[in-house]
Amino acid sequence: MTVASLDTSWYLAVNEFARDTPWAHNMLANYANWAGLTLLALLLVAGWLIGRRRANAPRVTATAFLVGIGAVLALLLNQAIGPAVARTRPCHALTHVEVLLHCATDSSFPSDHAMIAGAFAAGLLLLNRRLGLLALLFALLLAFARVYVGVHYPSDVAGGLAIGAAVGTLVVLILRPPTTTVATRLVRTPLRPLIVSK
């Protein structure tokens, strides 16, 4: 069995599960569409607010800022990767499948939702371990939901999570030292409340 056929087989298995669980349609469609990324963004805000009360608040604030930057860069990178791959979405390529969201015409690989989620999860793990683990669960659920609603193959979301996580990690690890220096200097300016809570 080829990788492509295995990917399609897994997609159809999840799609059959979706067909058999109509009670979950609204919840997972909303989660796949907007709620999943909203929850991840809220975790980032929570991590920033919690971090402002710590002794290393400038470093935490810098990290939180970079997590957001990483998520944006992951989305922008997807705008280059997607057209280069130009993979047809399963909801266009396959017939008689359950599709719970609008089937867009852009490239199926990689999933932009999964790329953003991967960047958030990896960045949050570097910001706050507990929130990061929760973000990882949210990101995995989002990846599953994107397949469940019929708009992506499993490899689309797996690739998106991996690429997004790599982007999020690199942004934080490379840019955190200089960004922390800037945040430390901002403590002595009117922007202090954004960096520390006291």
N, C-alpha and C positions, 0 to 999 in steps of 0.2 A: 504494500500500500504506500503510495507517495505521500509526501508531506501535505500537498494540496488536497488530496482526497481525504486524508485524515482530518485536516482542518474543516473541510465541508461536512464530514461525518459528525464531528463534535458540534458544529454549528447546528446541524439538523437534530441532534439529540437534545440540545438545549431548546431548540425551537419547538420540538415535540413536548418538552416539559412545560414550555410557556403555553402551548395549546391546552394542556391538561390542567393548568392552574389559573383560570380566569379571575379568581379572587385576588390574585397578586398583580394583575395588570396595571391598575391605576397607580399603585404604590411604586412599583418598579419602573414604570414609564416616567413618572415624575422624578424619581431618583436618578434615572439615566439621563433625563433631559436637563434638569437644573438643580435639584435638591442635593445631589451628591457633591457637586463642586461648591455649592453654598455652605454645606457642612464643613468641608475642608477649609474654606476661607474663614469660617467662624473659629475653627480650631487654631488657625494662625493668629487671629486677633486675640484669642484667649491666651495663647503662648506669649504674645507680646505683653499683654496686660499683667500676666503673672511674672514675667521676667523683669518688668519695670520695678518690682519690689525687691529684687535681689542685689547683692553687692556688685555683681558683674553686669549690672543693667545695661551699660553701653554695648557690651559684647552681645547680650541677648537681643537688644533692640536692633543692632546691626544685622544679626542673623535673621530675625523676623523680616526685616526689610528685604534681605537677599532671597529669602524663601519666596516672597512675592515676585521679585524680579525673575527668579528661576522659572516660576510658573508661566510668566509672560513670555520669556525666551523660549520655553518649550513649545508654546503655542505658535510663536513666530517660526521656529524651526520646522514645525509640521507643515507650514505653508510652502516650504521648499521641498520637503521629503514627499508629501502627498502627490503633487503633480508629477514628480520624477518617477514614482512607482506607478501611479495611475491604475490602481486596482479597483475593479468594479465592485460595488457593494453587493453583499449577498441578496439583499432585498430587490436588486435589479437583475442579478445573475441567475437566481433560482426562482422557480415557480412554485406556487401553492405553499408559501411559507407564511407564518404568522408574523405580521409586522405591526408594532404598536405605536411607532412614531413615524413622522414624515421621513421618507427615504431620500436623503440628500443625493446630489449627483457628483459630489466631490469624491476624491479617492478614499477607499475604505481603509487602506493602510498608510500610516498608523492612525489609530483613533486619537483625535485631538483631545477628547475628554479624558482618555486614559493617559495621554502624555502630561496633561496638566495635573491630573491626580497623582501620577508618579512623582512629578516634581514636588508637589505639596508634601507627599508622604515622606520622601527622602529628606527634604529640607526640615520638616518638622521633627524627624528623628534626630537631627543634629541640633535642633532648638530645645526640645523637651522630650525625653525618652517616652514618658507615659502618653503624652499627646501624640507623639509620633507613631506609637503602636496602634493607637485608636485611628489615626489617619491612615495607616496601612490597611486596617480592616475596612475603612470607608472606601479606600481606593480599590481594593479587591472587589468589594461589592459593586462599585460603580462599573468596573470592568465586566463583571458577570452580567450586570443589568444591561449594558450596551449590546451584549450578545443576546440576552433574553428578549429584548424588544425587537430584535431582528435586523439591526442596522450594521452589525460588524461580525466578522469571523473571529474566532478565539485568538488567532495569531495577530489580528489587528490590535486587540486590546493588550495582549501580552507584550507585543513589540512597543506599543505606546507607553505602557508602564515602565518598561526597561529603559527606553530612550529618555523619557521624562525624568526618571530617577537619576540617570546619569547626568543630565543637564542640571537638575536641582542640586545634586551633590557637588558637582564641579564649581558651580556658581558660588555656593556657600564657602567651600574650602579654599578657593582661590582668592575670593574678594573679601572674606571676613576680616583679615588683619587690617587692610587699609580702611575698610568701612567702620571698623571698631574705633580706629584712631579718629575718624571724622566724628563719630557719635560721641566720643569722649570730649572732644572740643565743643560740641554743641551743648553739652551740659552747662557750660558757662554762658549760654545765650538765652534769649527768650524762648527758644525751642526746648528748654530743659524738661518741661512736663511730658514731652513726647519720648524722652529717653529714660527718665527716672520718675518714680512716683512721689519722692520726698524732696 
